[in-house]
Structures are given as C-alpha cells and as structure tokens.
Amino acid sequence: MTDLLTYLNVDLLGLKPFHLNVFKTGIIALCLALGVWVLASEGGLRHMSGLLARLDRLSLPRHRLLAWSLGALFASFLIQLGVRQYFELQTVWDMAAHANVAWHMVHGPWFFLSLDNRSLLGEHFSPVMLLVGLPYRVVEHPLTLLVIQSLSLGLGAVAVYYLTLLKCERKGIALLMIVLYMVNPYLHHCNAHDFHRVPLAIPTLLWLLVSIESNRLIPAIALSLLALSIEESIPPPLAGLGLFLAVFRPHWRAFGISLAALSTGYFFLVTKVLLPMFSPEQGLVFWEKYANLGANFNEALLSILLNPAWAFWEALGRHNQFLYLLYFLIPVAFLPLLAWREACLLAVPLLIMFLSQYDGQYKLGFHYSAPALPFLFYSTVYGMARASNYVDAWETDSVARRKAVCVAALFLVALDVYRCPGYDIGKTDPQFAAAAFEIAQLVPADAGVATDLRFAPLLANRHRICVVGINPGTLCEFFPWKSHGGFKRTDPGWVPEYVLIGKELAATTEQKLEHVRVYAEWLMAALGYQEIRSKNGIRLFQAPSVVQDQRKGD
C-alpha cells in the first residue's frame, strides 16, 4: 500500500513520497469513515447536527473550559512529539543554537551564541530571549524550549476558539475552527523543525486580536510590545495591523495609528541601527535571501517603489509563488476570501516571504509562515461566520446540502492531516540514538567540545562548543556562508578538549562513512587527539595532554 501511494504521489501528482504514519492514517481513516456514514445514513447527519446543537447550548463558561481543555490536550501532544524528536536525534542546528543562547541567558554573557561565535542580536534582534531564559533558569535543558513552544501553540488554539465565540452566532463552529487550527500543516511545519522564536508570535498575535475584538486596551498594548520583542520580522505585520485598525475599526483608530507608527519606527531602528551594531558584518546577516531585490535594504526598497510591476512579478510570478498562496489557503478552504478586509492583513507577512529568493521562505516552509498564520486564522474566523450565515439561509429541510457541508468539513480535516509533516518520528536507529546520549554524557559540563551537528543539542549547555569541521584541516566550523564581504569569523581563542563525530551506519553512504574515517585519522595523526570511546558509529576523541594542561592553567 505504501509503495502504491508513493507511486501515485510522486509519478502522477508530483508530490512527496508517502510515509505511513499510524496516527495520521488513523485520523484520515476516521474522517473518511464519518463522511461515508453521513452520506449513507440519515442517522449520521442527525448525530453530527446534534453534536453542534449541544455545543451551541453550552454556557460561555463551559465553552471556555472546553477551549482550555482542547488547548492543553494539543500542547501535550506537541510536547510528546518534541520529546520523541529530541531523543531520536531529530533536533539539530536551531535547537542547539537556541539552547546555547538560553543557557547564556542564565550564565552569561547574554545573547551569546557559541556555535556561531557571536551575539544572537547581530543575526536576529530578539529581546524575547530574556523571557525564554527565565524558565530555562529553572530547568536547564533543551527540552524546556520545546515545551515553551508547544505550550505557546496550545495557547494559540485557545485564542482561535475565543475569536470564534466572539464572531460566530453558532458557537458549535468554534469546535471546527480549533480543529482546523490544530491540523493546519503550516502550523505543524513551524513546530516540526526545532525551536524558533518566531512561532511565539502565533499565540501572541492571536491573543492581541482577541483583545482587540473584546475591546480590551491594556492587554492589547502589552501583547503588542511582546510581539515587537520576538523578532525583526514581526514589526512589519504589526504595522499592517495598525493600518487595518485605523481604516476599518473606528473605535481602535488611535491605537492603530500608534501601533503602525511604533512598529515602523522600531523596524527601522532595528534594521538600520541595532542589528548592524551587534553584527561584525555591520549589516544584515541574512540579506543574501533578498539579494534579488538589491544590494542592500535601501536599494531594495527603492526598487520596489519605483518598479511596482517588477516587484509584483518578483512576489508572485518569478518562482510561481501564486501557487504557494493557493496551497496556503487550501487548509482553511479559502474562507478568508469571504472576509477580504481581514484577509488584507495577510499581505505584509506573505509579501516578506514571497519577495525572498530563498525557497524555504517563498514556499512558506519550515517556520517562515508563522507571522502570517495568526492573520490567516483571524480572517478564517470572519469567513467562517459569513459562510455560516449563508448556510443558515438555505432551506432548513435541504438534507443534501447539509450533508455536503458536513462531508466537505470532514474531507478538509483529512486533507490537512495528510499534508502535516511526520516530524521524522521513527527514522532513527534506537541503538544509534542511545549510543549518542551515552557517549555525550562522557564530556564534562565545563569542557570545550567540537561536535557533529546532530549531537549538538545534547551538548549545548556550555560556553565552549562548536560544530566540528566539514573537512580535515578544520577543527571548528562557524558557518562562513553567513559572512558578507569576505568577513572572516574571529578565532574563539580556545581548543576543544573533546571531539564528537559519527554517522548512523545503516542510513549513511559508504562515501560519507569513509569521509568520517579520514577526518578521524586527521584528528589523531595531525592533532594528537586520542579516541576514548566508540559505539554504533559514534566516536569520541580527547585532546592531547598539552591542551588539557593549558586549560587547567587558564
């Protein structure tokens, strides 16, 4: 069956290979079975309609209790996935980097990223790491970050439920909205690839929208400031929200104008002053992702303003970005199109992604869709409210129409689940993973270490850590591909006492295994490292005594 579905996906539909996932397959099968039941039996539709009716009759406190219960259940599910990823070595660079920064938020220097030998503030200006460092002080473990991210996305589910309660006359629809949130494939892509700061914007912006819809000014101000602290990619969408409020929400006009002005000013302060101040390159580290627009930010902005037709092509045509826009709207059944005012909020965050020449961004992959997701769900809630009114206006005895709506909703949930990532669960040899944890424990907590990227999260809680070099001749690799203008990374001034390398034997080509062997020989022959432990393809080396003695002298 798996081979047949892979053939259909790859050869006929041009999609990715099919990987059997028991949990996803179970949900898809359940949705399909319910759909067949509704189509084939009057009782199926009656039971589904009765469920919505019972939800409509619930009191507001019970609705809120249901929202928080579903949010907690969703967060617990994400935590379980994150824990499995960590112990199966499926968390790599971003997990290690953020854990290292969080550790430095506890032990100092603040915001320092040892894996890149620089301040995080020179790459992404994220004061929110001050708050992330607080729970990390209590539990100094990379899993703390995954728990924070999972809990935040669970809070986002509650916010979507609250928004639906505020805007939809039929309260039972809130259940469908929270399900569409929890099975949204882009939401799971944000969560499936390590910890990142920008997914924290999803619940922050959703609760900001809840505060606005509830006419609560103080929480709206606090949440706006929190959103600004997350990353430099958030102020532009916030400015767009401010303009939206100024135009379409008269009671929030003053707040909207202030928010737009503050967000715009803060964005230029960060990009023109603060990021260059903390960056050795004296510029924007990741500007190469937007080099198609110009040599720098000023040139890109001028090109967009002077050549709007060209900018339109760059945003939607050059890489067929319009297709990725359609893919983005499919999980919510294009409902934002029924709420065009609210859907306008998607313009700024999506344009930031679509104007990039980096395929991970313009394809809305990984965590890059996070700034747009709150506005997607917000406009979907409004679109859902309008669609509900249209359905209620139909003839009440039209069973066929009600069946069609019910089956369409079930099919949409099944499709969204199918498109969700599999989190790479079950792809790691358990013995390889166990050996990695066992050998990593042999490295003292205060020792400097050069490690294979896959093992970096296990060793991130230290000041002296680097990713081991790619080729013989390089002991530590500080990712020179991030450098601009020939800038060379500053030597960190320390030599790792330990080197941890290894490949999963059953999942690695002979060529790569030979490369590891050659690198190990270089370590021992040229630098004098001694191999002190080897197990299941993982090898740990210790520096010669002269390095150990030098460290003791320091």
Secondary structure as GFF3:
##gff-version 3
##sequence-region A 1 554
A	DSSP	alpha_helix	2	7	.	.	.	ID=ss1
A	DSSP	pi_helix	8	12	.	.	.	ID=ss2
A	DSSP	alpha_helix	22	40	.	.	.	ID=ss3
A	DSSP	alpha_helix	42	57	.	.	.	ID=ss4
A	DSSP	alpha_helix	60	87	.	.	.	ID=ss5
A	DSSP	alpha_helix	93	107	.	.	.	ID=ss6
A	DSSP	beta_strand	112	113	.	.	.	ID=ss7
A	DSSP	three_ten_helix	114	116	.	.	.	ID=ss8
A	DSSP	beta_strand	118	119	.	.	.	ID=ss9
A	DSSP	three_ten_helix	120	122	.	.	.	ID=ss10
A	DSSP	alpha_helix	129	138	.	.	.	ID=ss11
A	DSSP	alpha_helix	142	167	.	.	.	ID=ss12
A	DSSP	alpha_helix	173	182	.	.	.	ID=ss13
A	DSSP	alpha_helix	185	192	.	.	.	ID=ss14
A	DSSP	three_ten_helix	198	200	.	.	.	ID=ss15
A	DSSP	alpha_helix	201	213	.	.	.	ID=ss16
A	DSSP	alpha_helix	217	228	.	.	.	ID=ss17
A	DSSP	alpha_helix	235	248	.	.	.	ID=ss18
A	DSSP	three_ten_helix	250	252	.	.	.	ID=ss19
A	DSSP	alpha_helix	253	269	.	.	.	ID=ss20
A	DSSP	pi_helix	270	274	.	.	.	ID=ss21
A	DSSP	alpha_helix	275	278	.	.	.	ID=ss22
A	DSSP	three_ten_helix	287	290	.	.	.	ID=ss23
A	DSSP	alpha_helix	297	306	.	.	.	ID=ss24
A	DSSP	alpha_helix	308	316	.	.	.	ID=ss25
A	DSSP	alpha_helix	321	329	.	.	.	ID=ss26
A	DSSP	three_ten_helix	330	332	.	.	.	ID=ss27
A	DSSP	three_ten_helix	335	338	.	.	.	ID=ss28
A	DSSP	alpha_helix	340	343	.	.	.	ID=ss29
A	DSSP	three_ten_helix	344	346	.	.	.	ID=ss30
A	DSSP	alpha_helix	347	354	.	.	.	ID=ss31
A	DSSP	alpha_helix	359	362	.	.	.	ID=ss32
A	DSSP	alpha_helix	373	392	.	.	.	ID=ss33
A	DSSP	alpha_helix	399	419	.	.	.	ID=ss34
A	DSSP	alpha_helix	430	440	.	.	.	ID=ss35
A	DSSP	beta_strand	449	451	.	.	.	ID=ss36
A	DSSP	three_ten_helix	453	459	.	.	.	ID=ss37
A	DSSP	beta_strand	465	468	.	.	.	ID=ss38
A	DSSP	beta_strand	476	477	.	.	.	ID=ss39
A	DSSP	three_ten_helix	480	482	.	.	.	ID=ss40
A	DSSP	beta_strand	498	502	.	.	.	ID=ss41
A	DSSP	three_ten_helix	505	507	.	.	.	ID=ss42
A	DSSP	alpha_helix	510	526	.	.	.	ID=ss43
A	DSSP	beta_strand	530	535	.	.	.	ID=ss44
A	DSSP	beta_strand	538	542	.	.	.	ID=ss45
A	DSSP	alpha_helix	545	553	.	.	.	ID=ss46
###
